[in-house]
Amino acid sequence: MHNRLLLALSVATAATWSSTAGAQAETRSFRFEPRAFGFSFDDDQNRAVIGITTSTGSARDTLGVLVSSVTAGGPAEKAGIEEGNRIASINGVNLKLASADVEDWDMSSVMSHRLTRELGKAKPGDEVELRIYSSGQTRSVKVKTVASDSLYRVSRRARDDRDSRAALGVSLGSSGSKRDTLGVLVMWADDNGPAVKAGIEEGNRIAAINNVDLRVSREDAGDEFVSSAKVQRLQRELEKLKPGDEVELRVYGEERTRTVKVKTVALSSLSQGRSRMFIGDVFAAPRIAPMPPMPPLVTRMRINRISM
């Protein structure tokens, strides 16, 4: 239960950390060891990025580094990369973990660092070639990088205005349950929010938003990182909308799936929108101002999440 709470709380901060301009690592406390290491870039604001956050620490890292979030409007999104995809290589450099290293936490981190290092060789505007694994298939994708400061400065502006942020009035959880194959769990719903008015309640699962699948695949069932990525995917779809826009949700509840249309509202208009923190960040989790670039410190843990 303790580990699940840590994971759920981290979902609420993941989007904020992914907005930082630094090659910054987000870590969650599972197990500490005495040694640590760090890395940084000399000119962080002008480094090349593609607008993703990655995670490692799963047995599925043999398929590549997990894309846990994608920055709206960034190069990765424009290239069709989505949360839950895995990056198997960059410019021919392998990012897949060897089967023998699955339980080696250090080696899991090495693959994300290798991706960061290869991006560090590029200048903004350079093109990188990625091998992307998704839905049982691997494809090649070419992505044109941009300057970190230009991408995340725009992202921060878009996130700070609650009057212009569309919301459903729900709080979502990500515990890594095998039931996540049914969709993202609704943990809490505002009685006066649009979701409740549309018949959505706690315990329901959102299987899709505007035909974007939010279900964890059977192969990834029980993978906490992929579950978290699906929450981020839902949030990114909401960030494309304006208050008053209508969304179509596929909602699972009472052993059946139904289609529900919900008219979004401004985040600031919700009854608890200004003061209360909720797990999941889709309802009204207050966003902390993005941190300035800083050299990251990656403690040797099971989980390593890096924005790039």
N, C-alpha and C positions, 0 to 999 in steps of 0.2 A: 504493500500500500504506500509505503514511504517513497519507493522508487517511482511509482505511478504519479504521485503528487509532484515530485521534482520534475518529471517529464511534462506534465500538464502546465506547470507554472512556466517552464522554459518556452512553451509555445507562445505565451503572451509576450515574451521579450524577443523572440527570434526575428520578427520583422524589423524591430528597431535596430538590432545589432546588424542585420544585413544591410541597413542603410548607411552604416559608417563608411567613411572613405578609406579607412585603413585596411591593411591586410590583417584583419583582426580576428582572433579566434574566440569563439563562444564555447565555454566548457561547462559541463554539469558534473556535480560531485557524486561519483560512484565509488571510486577507490583511489587513494592517493599513494604515490611512491615518492621517495625523497628527491629524485632528480627532476630538473626542468630545463627547457630550452626555449629560445625565442628567435624570431626573425623579423626583418623589416625592410622597407625600401627607402632609398635615399631621397627620392622625390615622389612622395606618396600621392600627392594631388594629381600628378600628371602620369601616373602609371596606367598601363592598359588593363581594362577590366571588360568582362562580358555581361555582368549583372546577374550573378548567381551566388547562392550560399551552398556549400557542400558539407556533408557529414560522413564520418567513417565510424566503424566499430561494429559492423554487422557481418554475419557469415556471407551475406550476399555481395560483399565487397569484391568477391571473385569475379563479379560482372563489371566492376568499375566503381568509381566514386559516386556516391548518391547525390543528386541534385535535390536539396531540401527546400529551397525557395528560389524564386525567379523574380527579379525586379521588373515591375511593370514598365513597358516602354523601352526596356534595355535590349542590347543586341541578341542575347540568348532567347528572349521571348520572340523577337522578330524572326529568329531562325527556327522557331517551332520547338524549342526545348522547354520541357515542362517539369514541374515538381514530380519526383518519383523516377525520372529518367536516371540513367547511370552513364557517366563518361568513362569509356573504356580506354581512350587514348587521346592525346593532344599532339598534333604535328608528328605522329608516328611514335610518340613516347608512351609506353605502356602504363596504364593506371589501374590495371586489374591486379588484385591481391592473389598471390599463389595460395593454393589450397592448404599447403603446409603451414601458412602464416595466419590462418583464420583466427586463431586465438591469441595472436601476438598483437598487443595494443600498439606497440611502437610501429610495427610495420603498417598497420591500418593508417596511422597518422602520416607515414612517409608518402603514401599515395596522394593525399591532399597537398602535402608540401611540394611534391613533384609537379602537380598541376600549377600551383602558385608560382613555382620557379620558372616553369616554361612560359607562363603569362608574363612574368617579369622580364623576359627577354624581348618581348614585343613592345613596340611603341603604339600609342593611340592611333588608330586608323589602320594598323596592320591587320591582316586576316589570319586567323588560325583555323586549322582543320581538326574537327573533333569526330571521334567515333562514338555514337550515342546508342545505348542499349535501351529498348523500350518494347514492351508487349511481346517478348520472345524474339525480337529481331534487332539487328545492329545496322545502323545506317551512318553514312558520312555526312557531316554538316560543316559548312564553312561559315565562320562568324567573324564579322568585322569588329574589332575592339574599339572602345572609346576611352577617353580620359576619365579616371575615377571621379574627379571633382565635378565634371560636367554631368555625369549620370546621377550621382547621389545628391548633388545640390538640388536638382529638379525633384528627385524623389522626396527629399525632406520637406520641400515647400508643399508638395501635394499632400503629405501626411499630416501637416500641422494644423490644417483648417478643418475643425469639426463641423462647421456649418455646411461644408461642401462634401463631407464624407457620407456616403450612403450606408445605411445600417438596416439590419433585419430585426434587431432586438433579441438576439440569442447569444448565449455563451456556449462555445464548443469545447469539447474535451478530446484529448488524444492520449490514450493509455496504452496503446499497443495491443489491445484486445483482438482476438481472432474475429470478433463480431464486426470489426472495422471493414470486413469484406462487404458489409451491408451499407456502409457509408459513414460519414462523420457524425459522432454522437452529439446530440443537443443536451447539454447539461443543465441549462437554466434558460428561462424565457421571460421577458418582461411582459407582465399582464396587459400593459397598454401598448405593447409594440405590435408591428405589422405581422410578425410571424404567428403570434398567438391568435390574432384576429383571423388568420388564414387557417387556423386549426392545428398548428404545430405546437407540440408540447415536449416537456422534458422526457428523455428516453427515446424519442424519435431519432432517426438517423437520416441525414441528408445525403442521398446517393448521387445527386447530380445538380448542378446549377447551370441553367441555359445550355443544357446538353453536354456540359463538361463533367466527365466522370470523376467522382470523388471516392469511389470504392477502392479499397486496397485489394490487389490481386491475390488469388489463392496462394501463389508462390511466396508472396510477401506477408501472408497472414501472421500476425503476432510480432511483426517488425515495428518497433516503436518509432524508428526514424521515418519510415515510409508513412505511418499514420500521421505523424506530425507534418510531413510534407503535404498531405491532402488538406489539412487545415489551412496551410499557407496558400494552397491552390484556390480554395474557396475565398480567402481574403483578397487574393489578387483579382479575382473576378469581380468582387464587390468594389474594388478600387477603380474599376473601369466605369462605374456607374455614377450617376448624379442622383441626389435625393429626389424621389418622385418617379424614378424609373421602375419599371416592372420587371421582375425576374421570375423565371419558371424553375421550380424546384421539383425534384423527384424525392419524395419523402417516404421512408420505410417506418411503419408502426403497426402494431397489432397484427403482425404476420402478413402484412400486405404492403405493396408499394403503390403510391398514388401520386398524381401530378398536381402541384399546388402553385398558383400564381400569387406572388407577394409584391406589393408596392412598397418600395424602400422609403425610408425617412432620413432626415438629417440626424447624424449621430448626436448632435447637441440637443435635439428635441426629446430624446428618450429620458424617462423619469430618473434613471440613475446614471445618466451618461457623463456627468461631470465629476462624480465623486467616488465611484465604486470600482474596484478592480475585479475583473472576472477572468477565469481561466478560459483561454481560447482567443481572446482579443478581437473576436468578430462582433461582439455586442458593443462594449464600451470601455475596453481596457485603456486607461490613460496612457498616451504615448510619451515616453521620456525623450527629452531632446537628444538627438543623435550625438554620440561622443566624438570628440575630435580625433584625427588620426593619431595612433600611438603604436609603438612596437609591441606586438602581442607577446604574452607569456603563455606558453602551452604546457600545462602540467601534465605529466604522464598519467592519462586516464583512459578509460574505455572509449570516451566520446570526444571527438574533435570536430568542430564546425567552423568553417572558414569562409568569409565573404570574398568574392572576387569578381 
